Amino acid sequence: MWEQIRSNQIRSVILVAGMAALLLLMGYFLGLYFLDSGTGGMIIALILWAVMNLVAFFQGDNIMLALSKARKIKRDDYPRLYNIVEEMRIASGLERMPDIYIIDDPALNAFATGRNPNRAAIAVTSGLLQK
């Protein structure tokens, strides 16, 4: 499991670095075209990259839940789902119970989000609950 986590971390770093390189390259050429200065375009691109990463880091989980139109539930709403998530939380050693969300969609799908265990959330589609 730790190998998979490390592999995912490396892939994430590569993805973020690749995005930075692509934005810097685009910034350079757009800067040459519009500003007659590749450096100026690269600075703008670097600022854009930093803002995008800050938003993704601090609000990525909320953005994903909002885009999927997920609604937060309580134990009484779906006790079976809540118990399953609680069992997984205990088995994985998480101290805090993740927030649980339902997405009204007939598709069989689920995802977990959150930048750390204290902001963990799990979203499950209504279609998956019906199976």
TAVEN-V819574 format. One record per residue. N is the residue number from 1. RES is the residue in one letter. SS is DSSP state (H for helix, E for strand, C for the rest). PHI is phi in whole degrees, -180 to 180 (999 if undefined). OMEGA is omega in whole degrees, -180 to 180 (* if undefined). Layout:
n-><N | N>
res-><RES | RES>
ss-><SS | SS>
phi-><PHI | PHI>
omega-><OMEGA | OMEGA>
//
This chain:
n-><1 | 2 | 3 | 4 | 5 | 6 | 7 | 8 | 9 | 10 | 11 | 12 | 13 | 14 | 15 | 16 | 17 | 18 | 19 | 20 | 21 | 22 | 23 | 24 | 25 | 26 | 27 | 28 | 29 | 30 | 31 | 32 | 33 | 34 | 35 | 36 | 37 | 38 | 39 | 40 | 41 | 42 | 43 | 44 | 45 | 46 | 47 | 48 | 49 | 50 | 51 | 52 | 53 | 54 | 55 | 56 | 57 | 58 | 59 | 60 | 61 | 62 | 63 | 64 | 65 | 66 | 67 | 68 | 69 | 70 | 71 | 72 | 73 | 74 | 75 | 76 | 77 | 78 | 79 | 80 | 81 | 82 | 83 | 84 | 85 | 86 | 87 | 88 | 89 | 90 | 91 | 92 | 93 | 94 | 95 | 96 | 97 | 98 | 99 | 100 | 101 | 102 | 103 | 104 | 105 | 106 | 107 | 108 | 109 | 110 | 111 | 112 | 113 | 114 | 115 | 116 | 117 | 118 | 119 | 120 | 121 | 122 | 123 | 124 | 125 | 126 | 127 | 128 | 129 | 130 | 131>
res-><M | W | E | Q | I | R | S | N | Q | I | R | S | V | I | L | V | A | G | M | A | A | L | L | L | L | M | G | Y | F | L | G | L | Y | F | L | D | S | G | T | G | G | M | I | I | A | L | I | L | W | A | V | M | N | L | V | A | F | F | Q | G | D | N | I | M | L | A | L | S | K | A | R | K | I | K | R | D | D | Y | P | R | L | Y | N | I | V | E | E | M | R | I | A | S | G | L | E | R | M | P | D | I | Y | I | I | D | D | P | A | L | N | A | F | A | T | G | R | N | P | N | R | A | A | I | A | V | T | S | G | L | L | Q | K>
ss-><C | H | H | H | H | H | H | H | H | H | H | H | H | H | H | H | H | H | H | H | H | H | H | H | H | H | H | H | H | H | H | H | H | H | H | C | C | H | H | H | H | H | H | H | H | H | H | H | H | H | H | H | H | H | H | H | H | H | H | H | H | H | H | H | H | H | H | C | C | C | E | E | C | C | C | C | C | C | H | H | H | H | H | H | H | H | H | H | H | H | H | H | C | C | C | C | C | C | E | E | E | E | E | C | C | C | C | C | C | E | E | E | E | C | C | C | H | H | H | C | E | E | E | E | E | H | H | H | H | H | C>
phi-><999 | -66 | -65 | -66 | -61 | -63 | -61 | -65 | -64 | -63 | -62 | -64 | -63 | -62 | -63 | -66 | -66 | -64 | -64 | -62 | -63 | -63 | -65 | -64 | -64 | -63 | -61 | -61 | -70 | -67 | -64 | -62 | -73 | -95 | -112 | 57 | -151 | -63 | -64 | -61 | -65 | -68 | -66 | -62 | -63 | -65 | -64 | -60 | -61 | -63 | -63 | -59 | -69 | -65 | -63 | -62 | -69 | -88 | -127 | -56 | -65 | -65 | -64 | -62 | -67 | -69 | -64 | -87 | 57 | -79 | -121 | -73 | -118 | -115 | -55 | -68 | -70 | -140 | -61 | -64 | -62 | -60 | -66 | -63 | -65 | -65 | -63 | -66 | -62 | -65 | -63 | -87 | 85 | -71 | -80 | -101 | -71 | -65 | -69 | -116 | -126 | -115 | -113 | -75 | -157 | -73 | -67 | -90 | -157 | -161 | -153 | -116 | -146 | 125 | -81 | -157 | -58 | -74 | -115 | -67 | -146 | -125 | -119 | -131 | -79 | -65 | -62 | -68 | -68 | -80 | -83>
omega-><-178 | 177 | 179 | 178 | 179 | 178 | 179 | 178 | 179 | 179 | 178 | 178 | 179 | 180 | 180 | 179 | 177 | 177 | 178 | -179 | 179 | 179 | 178 | 178 | 177 | 179 | 179 | -177 | 176 | 176 | 177 | -176 | -173 | -174 | -174 | 179 | 177 | -180 | 179 | 178 | 179 | 178 | 177 | 179 | 180 | 177 | 178 | 179 | -180 | 179 | 180 | -179 | 177 | 178 | 180 | -178 | -174 | -176 | -177 | -180 | 179 | 179 | -180 | -180 | 179 | -180 | 180 | 180 | 180 | 176 | -177 | 179 | 176 | -179 | -177 | -178 | -178 | -174 | -180 | 179 | -180 | 180 | 178 | 180 | 179 | 177 | 178 | 178 | -180 | -179 | -178 | 178 | 177 | 179 | -175 | 176 | 178 | 172 | -178 | -178 | 175 | 175 | 179 | -178 | -179 | -179 | 176 | -175 | 175 | 173 | 175 | -180 | -180 | -175 | 177 | -178 | 180 | 179 | -177 | 177 | 178 | 178 | -178 | 178 | 177 | 177 | 179 | 179 | -178 | 180 | *>
//
